[in-house]
Each structure stands twice: as structure tokens, then as C-alpha cells.
């Protein structure tokens, strides 16, 4: 076989295998009850927040990735304040990593949950020095109804707790 024939055969095989798998969709994994609850947030949300510069609009997007095993939250997309939080199960328990405008990535583990609330608390294994680095330390999500979510977080700055006011988010239909 000539080199040209080998290249053509390889291209045909590659194209055939792509066509055979293109229609296959990976099975969505079922996660912990808390992760399954978080999946209901998929979509667009909006609210108002004051990050020290007066009230401003805050838009969030939640989307599932990696065959449904990770929920991405993206806030302030396309701006210098853009941040991403990834929610996932770790050892069968809900966890999260927040990629912050502070330039670090605090991790948090599920602290508690009930029918209406999921609360996370700081995971010291993420390597952040709580006494020296500004970071998001905990977050509580309250599911008001299918289209209303309340988020309240607590940050640490200069080793001290700095609670932030709760933000109410509405689903954009």
C-alpha cells in the first residue's frame, strides 16, 4: 500500500469511529442527594449584590459538565470579577472548589443540609492560610422555591470573619 492509501484508510477509520460514537451520550451519573439537589439549579440566575462598591447586578449560570458529575457556577462572566465554582461529590459527599477573584481557590465540604438548605464550610486541606489570605470561608444556599435561591457567604480578611449580606437570586426563564 502506498503512503497516500494508508493516510486515506486511516482518515476513513477515524471518521467512521467518530460517526459511530457521535450519537452516544454518556450516562448521567447519579450523585449524593445534595448534589442531585444542586443539579436543579442548571440555568441562568440574576440578583443584586454589594461587593463594597454599591449594589450591582449579579448574573450566574449553572451548567452540568463531565457527564453530569460536575456542576459549574459562573458569576460575573466576561468581567474582571468573573469567578467559577465547581460542585462535585467527593467520597460520596458534596464538595466544592471556588476559583476566586482573590486569586486563590478555597475548597469547602458539605457541613449540613436539610430540605431547604445546603451549607458548606472551609476545607483546610486546600492549602489557604486562614490567618493571612483573604478567602471565601463558607457558604449557605437556601432553596426558597424552584425559581428563587438565597446565597449567603462568609469571607475571611486579615484573619477575621467578614460576613456578607445574603443575595437573593431569581431564575431567568
C-alpha positions as CSV (number, residue, x, y, z in Angstrom):
1,X,0.0,0.0,0.0
2,X,1.2,3.5,-0.8
3,X,1.6,6.2,1.8
4,X,-1.3,8.0,0.3
5,X,-3.5,4.9,0.5
6,X,-2.6,4.4,4.2
7,X,-3.4,8.0,5.0
8,X,-6.8,7.7,3.3
9,X,-7.6,4.4,5.1
10,X,-6.6,6.0,8.5
11,X,-8.8,9.0,7.8
12,X,-11.7,6.8,6.8
13,X,-11.4,4.7,10.0
14,X,-11.1,7.8,12.2
15,X,-14.2,9.4,10.5
16,X,-16.2,6.1,10.9
17,X,-15.3,5.8,14.6
18,X,-16.4,9.4,15.1
19,X,-19.7,8.8,13.4
20,X,-20.3,5.7,15.4
21,X,-19.8,7.5,18.8
22,X,-21.2,10.9,17.8
23,X,-24.8,9.9,18.8
24,X,-23.7,8.2,22.0
25,X,-24.3,10.3,25.1
26,X,-22.7,9.4,28.3
27,X,-25.0,8.2,31.1
28,X,-25.5,11.0,33.6
29,X,-24.2,9.9,37.0
30,X,-26.4,10.0,40.0
31,X,-24.8,11.7,42.9
32,X,-25.4,12.3,46.6
33,X,-28.9,13.7,47.4
34,X,-27.3,17.2,47.9
35,X,-25.6,17.0,44.5
36,X,-28.8,16.0,42.9
37,X,-30.5,19.0,44.5
38,X,-27.7,21.3,43.2
39,X,-28.4,20.0,39.7
40,X,-31.8,21.6,39.8
41,X,-30.1,25.0,39.6
42,X,-29.0,24.4,36.0
43,X,-29.8,27.6,34.0
44,X,-29.5,31.4,34.3
45,X,-30.0,33.3,37.5
46,X,-29.8,37.0,38.4
47,X,-29.8,39.2,41.6
48,X,-28.2,42.2,43.2
49,X,-25.1,42.2,45.3
50,X,-23.0,44.9,47.0
51,X,-19.3,43.9,46.9
52,X,-18.2,47.2,48.5
53,X,-18.9,49.4,45.5
54,X,-22.7,49.8,45.9
55,X,-25.4,47.4,44.6
56,X,-24.8,45.9,41.2
57,X,-26.4,43.2,39.1
58,X,-25.1,39.7,39.5
59,X,-25.7,37.1,36.8
60,X,-25.0,33.5,37.4
61,X,-25.0,30.5,35.1
62,X,-25.1,26.9,36.3
63,X,-24.3,24.1,33.9
64,X,-23.5,20.4,34.1
65,X,-20.2,19.1,32.8
66,X,-18.3,15.8,32.6
67,X,-21.3,13.6,32.1
68,X,-23.3,15.2,34.9
69,X,-20.6,14.7,37.5
70,X,-19.7,18.4,38.0
71,X,-21.9,21.4,38.3
72,X,-20.2,24.7,37.2
73,X,-21.4,28.0,38.6
74,X,-20.1,31.0,36.7
75,X,-20.6,34.6,38.0
76,X,-19.8,38.0,36.5
77,X,-18.9,36.2,33.2
78,X,-16.8,38.3,30.8
79,X,-15.7,40.8,33.5
80,X,-12.5,41.2,35.6
81,X,-14.6,39.9,38.6
82,X,-15.5,36.6,36.8
83,X,-15.4,33.6,39.2
84,X,-16.1,30.0,38.8
85,X,-17.3,27.4,41.4
86,X,-17.3,23.7,40.8
87,X,-19.6,21.5,42.8
88,X,-19.0,17.7,42.8
89,X,-19.2,14.6,45.0
90,X,-16.1,13.7,46.8
91,X,-16.2,10.3,48.5
92,X,-20.0,10.3,48.2
93,X,-20.3,13.7,49.9
94,X,-21.0,17.1,48.2
95,X,-17.9,19.4,48.0
96,X,-16.9,22.5,46.1
97,X,-13.9,24.5,44.9
98,X,-14.3,28.2,44.3
99,X,-11.9,29.9,41.9
100,X,-11.9,33.4,43.4
101,X,-11.2,37.0,42.3
102,X,-8.9,37.0,45.3
103,X,-6.6,34.8,43.2
104,X,-7.0,31.6,45.3
105,X,-9.2,28.6,45.3
106,X,-10.8,27.8,48.6
107,X,-12.4,24.3,48.9
108,X,-15.4,23.6,51.0
109,X,-17.1,20.5,52.2
110,X,-20.7,19.8,53.0
111,X,-21.4,20.9,56.6
112,X,-25.1,20.3,56.7
113,X,-28.3,20.0,54.6
114,X,-32.0,19.7,55.0
115,X,-35.0,20.1,52.7
116,X,-34.3,23.8,52.1
117,X,-30.7,24.4,52.8
118,X,-27.2,23.2,51.8
119,X,-24.3,24.6,53.9
120,X,-20.6,24.4,53.1
121,X,-17.6,25.1,55.4
122,X,-13.9,25.6,54.7
123,X,-11.7,22.6,53.9
124,X,-8.3,23.3,55.4
125,X,-6.6,20.8,53.1
126,X,-6.9,23.3,50.2
127,X,-3.8,25.0,51.5
128,X,-5.1,28.5,52.2
129,X,-3.6,30.2,55.3
130,X,-6.8,31.4,57.0
131,X,-4.9,34.0,59.1
132,X,-3.1,35.5,56.2
133,X,-5.1,35.1,53.0
134,X,-8.4,36.7,52.1
135,X,-10.8,34.0,51.0
136,X,-14.4,32.8,51.0
137,X,-14.7,30.5,54.0
138,X,-18.3,29.2,54.0
139,X,-21.5,29.5,52.0
140,X,-25.1,28.6,52.7
141,X,-27.6,28.1,49.9
142,X,-31.3,28.3,50.7
143,X,-33.8,27.0,48.2
144,X,-36.8,29.3,48.6
145,X,-38.7,27.8,45.7
146,X,-37.8,26.3,42.2
147,X,-37.1,29.8,40.9
148,X,-35.6,31.6,44.0
149,X,-32.3,30.9,45.7
150,X,-30.7,32.8,48.6
151,X,-27.0,32.7,49.0
152,X,-25.0,33.9,52.0
153,X,-21.3,33.6,52.3
154,X,-18.7,34.4,54.8
155,X,-15.2,35.6,53.9
156,X,-12.1,36.0,55.9
157,X,-9.8,39.0,55.6
158,X,-6.8,39.7,57.7
159,X,-7.7,36.6,59.7
160,X,-11.1,38.0,60.7
161,X,-14.5,36.9,59.7
162,X,-16.3,39.3,57.3
163,X,-20.0,38.2,56.8
164,X,-21.6,39.2,53.6
165,X,-25.2,40.1,53.2
166,X,-27.5,37.4,51.7
167,X,-28.1,37.7,48.0
168,X,-31.5,36.6,46.6
169,X,-31.3,35.2,43.0
170,X,-34.1,34.6,40.6
171,X,-34.1,32.1,37.8
172,X,-34.3,33.8,34.4
173,X,-36.9,32.0,32.3
